[in-house]
Amino acid sequence: MKQPWWWPWRRVPEMTPEALHAALQTGQPLQLVDVRTRAEHARGHIPGARPSPIHAFRQAWPALALDPARPVILICLSAHRSVPATRLLLARGFDARQLAGGMLAWKGQGLPTETGP
């Protein structure tokens, strides 16, 4: 049976919060996409993360104009909603990974966040 595109239960490549923070600190050209709701994003997100809620991601991702030559890190609260977005971008040839543990892990490490749109 073929799984629906949004099915969150399958392993995808991940990046740990520590590795992502280190990559951002050294200026690696990463593209951060937050697939949580806009309200969740506004309450606190990784600096530089662009919102694109998962409920509309399948249709909306082209508007992000992602660069296929640069890695994309998909972010959600607990690394479930980011799975289908990661799979979708992998299927389209992107170097895509989800943030391991999501924002819960990021905040649990005391890493920086910002609020607002």
Secondary structure, 3 states (H helix, E strand, C coil): CCCCCCCCCCCCCEECHHHHHHHHHCCCCCEEEECCCHHHHHHCECCCCEECCHHHHHHHHHHHCCCCCCCEEEECCCCCCHHHHHHHHHHCCCCEEEECCHHHHHHHCCCCCECCC
